[in-house]
Amino acid sequence: MDSFKHEKVKVAIVAPEKLPVPPTSGGAVEFVIYEQAKLLSKYYNISVVSKPGDTTHNEKFSFLNINDSFANKICEKIIQKASSNNPIRILAKLYNVVTYSMKVAIKLNNKYKIIYIHNDPNFIPIIKLFNSKSKIVLHMHNDHFNRYKFLHSHYQMVLNNTDKLICVSKYIKNQICENYNISEEKITVVLNGVDTHLFKRYSLRERNLLRNKYNVWDRRILLYVGRLNYDKGVHVIISALKILDRSDCVLIIAGSSWFKNGLKNKYTEDLINNSKDLKDQIIFTGYITGKDLYVLYSSADIFICPSIWKDPSPLVLYEALASQIPIICTRTGGSSEIIKDGRTGILIRPNNPIELANTIKRLLNNRKLSNNLANAGRKYSLTNYTWSKHAHKIVTILKEI
């Protein structure tokens, strides 16, 4: 990246309305934005637009905070608690998106050459209205364009007003290209990245301290990291553990229903109830981050990503690869673009506890296979998934505008 001699033009990176940057409350999109901003600030005058977060770090980019009103906070509680298709939840989400994008649009006020929006195409009409001179880059992490068919014409207009479209996987790109009229020249796939200096194999001493913390000295650790909701498929691991019937295993579930501020809901209560007959074989840690999370990854014997929805590009897979642990992942969405089946992990069918149990058993009984997958995953991560490689691709795209 040092070969780039780029003018420091002004670029505003706009986060979704849910969580702050830096990502002190979690969120895969927010982690990506933070890593991007740190690296892109070498070449651009970067401002990150998001909810207020911990900005005490001495960063080489600025923060533009968008504060919630009381009404926004009420709507956020509704969004967390209600099911995804609940009409009240949809209205609450719409209110927060419109009010947030209005505040962003007014704050930016045609001062930036490039406005780089992450994961919400609905921001674009309002932001563009107040920033007609700015070029728009849209970075899609999820398949929002095809969620509501009645909004097809609206989203076609959004795409027409987007100068560059970045997708986190070929899966997302294909979903958009199959349903919308968009030039191939406008759209680019850029996979996510991982900090391989933080996610790595930690010392035996550090791993033993973690095992002592959770009292799992003599156990084989199965690990899940992420949000606790139905689409993520955590219940499938619990079902597989019952089928596996191995007392030497413990399942550690690290996450909550809604990032750092997760509330108990019916799904999380069902998980707890369904795990009661497994006694001490399941540990719910809640939301964790930082060194505790890095060492937890490194201490695991198997990482499991059991998504039953079409997960576009799970950040946890990049983290597990870098942490040098064998991975079992469902073949959905963009996961097969990250994990090379039989080489850096094992892909299985979604929502299939029997196949998951058999695959766990296979890895537990075959240390040579487990070690080969783990070592190959770390090597592949270092070669393909560093944040510097990710940022290099983004700089190339921005230079074309």
C-alpha positions as CSV (number, residue, x, y, z in Angstrom):
1,M,0.0,0.0,0.0
2,D,3.0,2.3,0.4
3,S,3.1,2.6,-3.4
4,F,-0.1,4.7,-3.3
5,K,0.5,8.5,-3.3
6,H,-3.0,9.6,-2.8
7,E,-4.3,13.1,-2.2
8,K,-6.0,13.4,1.2
9,V,-9.5,14.1,-0.1
10,K,-12.3,14.1,2.5
11,V,-14.1,10.9,3.0
12,A,-17.0,10.4,5.4
13,I,-17.6,6.8,6.5
14,V,-21.2,6.4,7.6
15,A,-22.0,3.6,10.1
16,P,-25.5,2.1,10.5
17,E,-27.7,3.7,13.1
18,K,-27.6,0.8,15.7
19,L,-24.1,0.9,17.3
20,P,-21.1,3.2,17.9
21,V,-17.7,3.3,16.3
22,P,-15.2,2.4,17.9
23,P,-17.1,-0.9,18.3
24,T,-17.2,-0.9,22.1
25,S,-20.7,-2.5,21.9
26,G,-19.8,-5.0,19.3
27,G,-21.2,-5.4,15.7
28,A,-19.3,-6.9,12.8
29,V,-20.0,-3.9,10.5
30,E,-18.7,-1.5,13.1
31,F,-15.5,-3.6,13.5
32,V,-15.0,-3.4,9.8
33,I,-15.5,0.4,9.7
34,Y,-13.0,0.9,12.6
35,E,-10.3,-1.2,10.9
36,Q,-11.0,0.5,7.6
37,A,-10.7,4.0,9.1
38,K,-7.4,3.3,10.8
39,L,-5.8,2.2,7.5
40,L,-7.5,4.5,5.1
41,S,-6.6,7.6,7.1
42,K,-3.1,7.2,5.8
43,Y,-4.4,8.2,2.4
44,Y,-7.6,10.1,3.0
45,N,-9.0,12.7,5.4
46,I,-11.4,10.3,7.2
47,S,-14.4,11.2,9.3
48,V,-16.4,8.3,10.9
49,V,-20.1,9.1,11.4
50,S,-21.9,7.0,14.0
51,K,-23.6,6.9,17.4
52,P,-21.3,8.3,20.1
53,G,-18.7,5.9,21.3
54,D,-15.4,5.8,23.1
55,T,-13.3,8.3,21.1
56,T,-10.5,8.7,23.7
57,H,-8.2,6.7,21.4
58,N,-5.6,8.8,19.7
59,E,-6.7,8.0,16.1
60,K,-5.6,9.7,12.9
61,F,-9.2,10.3,11.9
62,S,-12.1,12.2,13.3
63,F,-15.5,11.2,14.6
64,L,-18.9,12.9,13.9
65,N,-21.4,11.8,16.5
66,I,-25.1,11.4,15.9
67,N,-27.0,11.5,19.1
68,D,-30.3,9.6,19.7
69,S,-33.4,11.3,20.8
70,F,-35.7,9.8,23.5
71,A,-37.9,8.5,20.7
72,N,-35.0,6.8,19.0
73,K,-34.1,5.0,22.2
74,I,-37.7,3.8,22.6
75,C,-37.7,2.6,19.0
76,E,-34.4,0.8,19.6
77,K,-35.9,-1.2,22.5
78,I,-38.8,-2.2,20.3
79,I,-36.3,-3.3,17.6
80,Q,-34.4,-5.5,20.1
81,K,-37.5,-7.2,21.6
82,A,-39.9,-7.6,18.6
83,S,-39.7,-10.3,15.9
84,S,-38.3,-9.2,12.6
85,N,-41.6,-9.2,10.7
86,N,-43.6,-7.4,13.4
87,P,-45.2,-4.3,11.8
88,I,-44.4,-2.2,14.9
89,R,-40.7,-3.2,14.7
90,I,-40.6,-2.3,11.0
91,L,-42.1,1.2,11.8
92,A,-39.6,1.7,14.6
93,K,-36.8,0.7,12.3
94,L,-38.0,3.1,9.6
95,Y,-38.3,6.0,12.1
96,N,-34.7,5.5,13.3
97,V,-33.3,5.1,9.8
98,V,-35.0,8.3,8.6
99,T,-34.1,10.4,11.6
100,Y,-30.5,9.2,11.6
101,S,-30.0,9.7,7.9
102,M,-31.5,13.2,8.2
103,K,-29.0,14.1,11.0
104,V,-26.1,12.6,9.0
105,A,-27.1,14.4,5.8
106,I,-27.3,17.8,7.5
107,K,-24.0,17.3,9.3
108,L,-22.1,16.3,6.2
109,N,-23.5,19.2,4.2
110,N,-21.6,18.8,0.9
111,K,-18.2,19.0,2.7
112,Y,-17.0,15.5,1.6
113,K,-16.0,14.4,-1.9
114,I,-16.9,10.7,-1.0
115,I,-19.6,9.5,1.3
116,Y,-19.0,5.9,2.1
117,I,-22.1,4.3,3.5
118,H,-22.1,0.9,5.2
119,N,-24.9,-1.6,4.9
120,D,-28.0,0.6,4.7
121,P,-29.1,1.6,1.2
122,N,-32.1,3.5,2.7
123,F,-29.7,6.3,3.9
124,I,-28.8,7.2,0.3
125,P,-31.9,9.2,-0.9
126,I,-31.9,11.6,2.1
127,I,-28.1,11.9,2.3
128,K,-27.8,12.5,-1.5
129,L,-30.5,15.2,-1.3
130,F,-28.4,17.3,1.0
131,N,-25.0,16.3,-0.5
132,S,-25.5,16.5,-4.3
133,K,-21.9,17.1,-5.0
134,S,-20.6,14.1,-3.1
135,K,-19.9,10.7,-4.7
136,I,-21.7,7.8,-3.0
137,V,-20.0,4.4,-2.2
138,L,-22.3,1.7,-0.7
139,H,-20.7,-1.3,1.1
140,M,-23.3,-4.1,1.6
141,H,-22.8,-6.6,4.4
142,N,-26.3,-8.1,4.1
143,D,-28.9,-8.9,1.5
144,H,-31.2,-5.9,2.4
145,F,-32.1,-5.3,-1.3
146,N,-34.2,-8.4,-1.5
147,R,-35.9,-8.5,1.9
148,Y,-39.0,-6.6,0.9
149,K,-40.1,-7.1,-2.7
150,F,-42.4,-4.2,-2.8
151,L,-39.4,-1.9,-2.4
152,H,-37.8,-3.1,-5.6
153,S,-38.3,0.2,-7.5
154,H,-37.0,2.2,-4.5
155,Y,-33.8,0.1,-4.3
156,Q,-33.3,0.3,-8.1
157,M,-33.4,4.1,-7.7
158,V,-30.9,3.8,-4.8
159,L,-28.5,1.7,-7.0
160,N,-28.8,4.2,-9.8
161,N,-27.6,6.9,-7.4
162,T,-24.7,4.9,-6.1
163,D,-21.3,5.5,-7.8
164,K,-19.6,2.3,-6.4
165,L,-21.1,-0.8,-4.8
166,I,-18.9,-3.0,-2.6
167,C,-20.2,-6.4,-1.5
168,V,-18.7,-8.6,1.2
169,S,-19.2,-11.8,-0.8
170,K,-20.0,-13.1,-4.3
171,Y,-23.2,-14.3,-2.7
172,I,-24.4,-10.8,-2.0
173,K,-23.2,-9.6,-5.4
174,N,-25.1,-12.4,-7.2
175,Q,-28.3,-11.7,-5.2
176,I,-28.2,-8.0,-6.3
177,C,-27.2,-8.7,-10.0
178,E,-30.0,-11.3,-10.4
179,N,-32.7,-8.9,-9.2
180,Y,-31.5,-5.5,-10.3
181,N,-30.2,-3.7,-13.3
182,I,-26.6,-2.7,-12.3
183,S,-23.4,-2.4,-14.3
184,E,-20.7,-5.0,-13.5
185,E,-18.2,-2.1,-13.6
186,K,-20.0,-0.5,-10.6
187,I,-19.9,-3.5,-8.3
188,T,-16.8,-5.1,-6.6
189,V,-16.5,-8.0,-4.1
190,V,-14.2,-7.3,-1.1
191,L,-14.1,-10.0,1.6
192,N,-13.7,-8.9,5.2
193,G,-10.5,-9.1,7.1
194,V,-9.0,-9.9,10.6
195,D,-6.3,-8.6,12.8
196,T,-3.9,-11.5,12.8
197,H,-1.8,-9.9,15.5
198,L,-4.7,-10.1,18.0
199,F,-6.4,-13.3,16.7
200,K,-3.6,-15.9,16.9
201,R,-2.4,-18.9,18.9
202,Y,-1.8,-17.7,22.5
203,S,0.7,-19.2,24.9
204,L,-0.1,-22.3,26.9
205,R,0.0,-20.3,30.1
206,E,-2.7,-17.8,28.8
207,R,-4.9,-20.7,27.6
208,N,-4.6,-22.5,30.9
209,L,-5.6,-19.3,32.8
210,L,-8.7,-19.2,30.6
211,R,-9.5,-22.8,31.2
212,N,-9.1,-22.2,34.9
213,K,-11.5,-19.2,34.7
214,Y,-14.3,-21.4,33.3
215,N,-13.2,-24.6,35.2
216,V,-12.8,-26.6,32.0
217,W,-9.3,-28.0,32.6
218,D,-10.0,-31.5,31.4
219,R,-12.6,-30.7,28.7
220,R,-12.6,-30.4,24.9
221,I,-13.9,-27.0,24.2
222,L,-16.5,-26.5,21.5
223,L,-16.9,-22.7,20.8
224,Y,-19.7,-20.5,19.4
225,V,-19.2,-16.7,19.2
226,G,-21.9,-14.4,18.0
227,R,-25.4,-13.1,18.5
228,L,-28.0,-15.4,20.0
229,N,-30.9,-15.6,17.6
230,Y,-32.7,-18.3,15.6
231,D,-31.0,-17.5,12.3
232,K,-27.5,-18.1,13.9
233,G,-28.5,-21.7,14.7
234,V,-27.1,-21.9,18.3
235,H,-29.9,-24.3,19.2
236,V,-28.6,-26.8,16.5
237,I,-25.3,-27.1,18.5
238,I,-27.2,-27.9,21.7
239,S,-29.1,-30.6,19.8
240,A,-25.9,-31.9,18.4
241,L,-24.3,-32.0,21.8
242,K,-27.1,-34.2,23.1
243,I,-26.7,-36.6,20.2
244,L,-22.9,-36.6,20.7
245,D,-23.2,-37.7,24.3
246,R,-19.6,-37.0,25.2
247,S,-19.0,-36.0,28.8
248,D,-15.5,-34.8,28.0
249,C,-16.9,-31.9,25.9
250,V,-18.1,-28.5,27.0
251,L,-19.8,-25.9,24.8
252,I,-18.9,-22.3,25.4
253,I,-21.5,-19.9,24.0
254,A,-20.0,-16.3,23.8
255,G,-22.5,-13.7,22.9
256,S,-25.9,-12.1,23.6
257,S,-29.2,-11.5,21.8
258,W,-28.2,-7.9,20.8
259,F,-24.4,-7.3,20.9
260,K,-23.2,-5.8,24.2
261,N,-26.6,-4.6,25.3
262,G,-28.4,-7.8,24.7
263,L,-31.7,-8.4,26.5
264,K,-33.3,-11.7,27.4
265,N,-35.9,-12.8,24.9
266,K,-37.8,-15.9,24.1
267,Y,-35.0,-17.5,22.0
268,T,-32.3,-17.0,24.7
269,E,-34.7,-18.3,27.4
270,D,-35.4,-21.4,25.2
271,L,-31.6,-22.0,24.8
272,I,-31.1,-21.9,28.5
273,N,-34.1,-24.2,29.1
274,N,-33.0,-26.7,26.4
275,S,-29.5,-26.9,27.9
276,K,-30.6,-27.7,31.5
277,D,-30.3,-31.5,31.1
278,L,-26.7,-31.1,29.9
279,K,-25.8,-29.9,33.4
280,D,-22.2,-28.5,33.4
281,Q,-21.6,-29.1,29.6
282,I,-22.8,-25.6,28.5
283,I,-21.4,-22.3,29.6
284,F,-23.1,-19.0,28.6
285,T,-20.4,-16.2,28.9
286,G,-22.6,-13.3,27.7
287,Y,-21.0,-10.7,25.5
288,I,-17.2,-10.6,25.7
289,T,-14.5,-8.7,23.8
290,G,-10.8,-7.8,23.8
291,K,-8.1,-10.2,25.2
292,D,-10.7,-12.5,26.8
293,L,-12.2,-13.2,23.4
294,Y,-8.9,-13.6,21.6
295,V,-7.6,-16.2,24.2
296,L,-11.0,-17.9,24.2
297,Y,-10.8,-18.5,20.5
298,S,-7.2,-19.8,20.9
299,S,-8.2,-22.2,23.7
300,A,-11.0,-23.9,21.7
301,D,-10.7,-27.4,20.3
302,I,-13.4,-26.7,17.6
303,F,-15.1,-23.6,16.5
304,I,-18.7,-24.0,15.2
305,C,-20.6,-21.5,13.0
306,P,-24.0,-23.1,12.6
307,S,-26.0,-20.4,10.7
308,I,-29.2,-21.6,9.2
309,W,-29.8,-18.4,7.3
310,K,-27.7,-17.3,4.3
311,D,-25.0,-15.6,6.3
312,P,-23.2,-13.3,3.8
313,S,-19.7,-13.2,5.3
314,P,-19.4,-14.1,9.0
315,L,-16.6,-12.1,10.7
316,V,-16.3,-14.9,13.3
317,L,-15.0,-17.2,10.5
318,Y,-12.1,-14.9,9.8
319,E,-11.3,-14.7,13.5
320,A,-11.4,-18.4,14.0
321,L,-9.1,-19.0,11.0
322,A,-6.6,-16.6,12.3
323,S,-6.8,-18.1,15.8
324,Q,-5.6,-21.5,14.4
325,I,-8.5,-23.7,15.4
326,P,-10.4,-26.2,13.3
327,I,-13.8,-24.9,12.0
328,I,-17.1,-26.5,11.3
329,C,-19.4,-24.2,9.4
330,T,-22.7,-24.6,7.5
331,R,-22.7,-24.2,3.8
332,T,-24.8,-21.1,3.5
333,G,-24.6,-17.7,2.0
334,G,-21.0,-16.6,1.5
335,S,-19.4,-19.0,4.1
336,S,-18.0,-21.3,1.4
337,E,-16.1,-18.3,0.0
338,I,-14.2,-18.0,3.3
339,I,-13.8,-21.6,4.3
340,K,-12.2,-24.1,1.8
341,D,-14.0,-27.3,2.5
342,G,-11.6,-30.0,3.7
343,R,-8.6,-27.7,3.7
344,T,-9.3,-24.8,6.1
345,G,-12.5,-26.2,7.7
346,I,-15.4,-28.5,7.2
347,L,-18.7,-27.4,5.6
348,I,-21.9,-29.1,6.5
349,R,-25.6,-28.8,5.7
350,P,-27.5,-26.2,7.8
351,N,-30.0,-27.2,10.5
352,N,-28.7,-30.7,10.7
353,P,-27.7,-31.7,14.2
354,I,-26.9,-35.3,13.3
355,E,-24.4,-34.2,10.7
356,L,-23.0,-31.6,13.1
357,A,-22.6,-34.2,15.9
358,N,-20.9,-36.7,13.5
359,T,-18.5,-34.0,12.3
360,I,-17.6,-32.9,15.8
361,K,-16.9,-36.5,16.7
362,R,-14.7,-36.9,13.6
363,L,-12.6,-34.0,14.6
364,L,-12.4,-34.9,18.3
365,N,-11.2,-38.4,17.3
366,N,-8.7,-37.3,14.6
367,R,-6.1,-34.9,16.0
368,K,-4.1,-35.0,12.9
369,L,-7.0,-33.8,10.8
370,S,-7.8,-31.1,13.4
371,N,-4.3,-29.8,13.4
372,N,-4.0,-29.8,9.6
373,L,-7.2,-27.7,9.3
374,A,-6.1,-25.3,12.1
375,N,-2.6,-24.8,10.6
376,A,-3.9,-24.4,7.1
377,G,-6.5,-21.9,8.3
378,R,-4.0,-19.7,10.0
379,K,-1.7,-19.8,6.9
380,Y,-4.6,-19.0,4.6
381,S,-5.7,-16.1,6.8
382,L,-2.2,-14.6,6.9
383,T,-2.1,-14.7,3.1
384,N,-5.6,-13.6,2.2
385,Y,-7.5,-11.9,5.1
386,T,-5.3,-9.2,6.7
387,W,-6.9,-5.8,7.1
388,S,-4.1,-4.2,5.1
389,K,-5.0,-6.4,2.0
390,H,-8.7,-5.4,2.6
391,A,-7.8,-1.7,2.8
392,H,-5.6,-1.9,-0.3
393,K,-8.6,-3.1,-2.3
394,I,-10.8,-0.3,-0.9
395,V,-8.2,2.4,-1.9
396,T,-8.1,1.0,-5.4
397,I,-11.9,1.3,-5.7
398,L,-12.0,4.9,-4.2
399,K,-9.2,6.0,-6.6
400,E,-11.6,5.1,-9.5
401,I,-14.2,7.7,-8.4
